[in-house]
């Protein structure tokens, strides 16, 4: 059995959960625009003989989001169901200035840490 989930925290320590609606998504994404965030992912892997648990952090520094891009992203509804409304493999990708940590953590599963166990 494998379980994993992620959450985002702003540089001020605010937890940026999944947005409730479009206005909440705008508020959360504006906090991330031009800022540093941390994506925390927890994973548990269990078989009959193995139990592996891990929590990983990946740090991102974003350039300011362009207003037109942000509005198009909000309109697309791709932010729905995403921790912090963030898609580092999508909308946020072109705004990444710096990454520290495994990028797979941001997608919800630290595959680099899991592979040796399976």
Residue pairs with C-beta under 8 A, 6 or more apart in sequence:
1 44
1 45
1 46
1 47
2 43
2 44
2 45
2 46
2 114
3 43
3 44
4 41
4 42
4 43
4 44
4 108
4 109
4 110
5 41
5 42
5 108
6 39
6 40
6 41
6 42
6 83
6 105
6 106
6 108
7 15
7 16
7 17
7 39
7 40
7 83
7 84
8 15
8 16
8 32
8 37
8 38
8 39
8 40
8 83
8 84
8 86
9 15
9 16
9 37
9 38
9 40
10 16
10 31
10 32
10 35
10 37
11 35
11 36
11 37
14 31
16 28
16 31
16 32
16 37
16 83
16 84
16 85
16 86
17 83
17 84
18 80
18 81
18 82
18 83
18 84
18 85
19 25
19 27
19 28
19 79
19 80
19 82
19 84
19 85
22 74
25 74
25 79
25 80
25 85
26 70
26 74
28 84
28 85
29 65
29 70
29 73
29 74
29 79
29 84
29 85
29 86
30 65
30 70
32 62
32 65
32 84
32 86
32 92
33 62
33 64
33 65
33 70
33 95
34 62
34 63
34 64
34 65
35 61
35 62
36 59
36 60
36 61
36 62
37 59
37 60
37 62
37 84
37 86
38 57
38 58
38 59
38 60
39 57
39 58
39 59
39 60
39 83
39 84
39 86
39 88
39 105
39 106
40 55
40 56
40 57
40 105
41 55
41 56
41 58
41 105
41 106
41 108
41 109
41 110
42 53
42 54
42 55
43 52
43 53
43 54
43 55
43 56
43 109
43 110
43 113
43 114
44 51
44 52
44 53
45 51
45 52
45 53
45 114
45 117
45 118
46 52
50 117
52 114
52 117
54 110
54 113
54 114
56 101
56 102
56 105
56 110
56 113
57 101
57 105
58 99
58 100
58 101
58 102
58 103
58 105
58 106
59 98
59 99
59 100
59 101
60 88
60 92
60 96
60 98
60 99
60 106
61 96
61 97
61 98
62 92
62 95
62 96
62 97
63 95
63 96
63 97
64 95
65 92
65 95
69 91
73 79
73 91
78 87
78 90
78 91
79 85
79 86
79 87
79 91
86 92
86 106
87 93
88 96
88 103
88 106
88 107
89 106
89 107
102 110
102 111
102 112
102 113
104 110
104 111
104 112
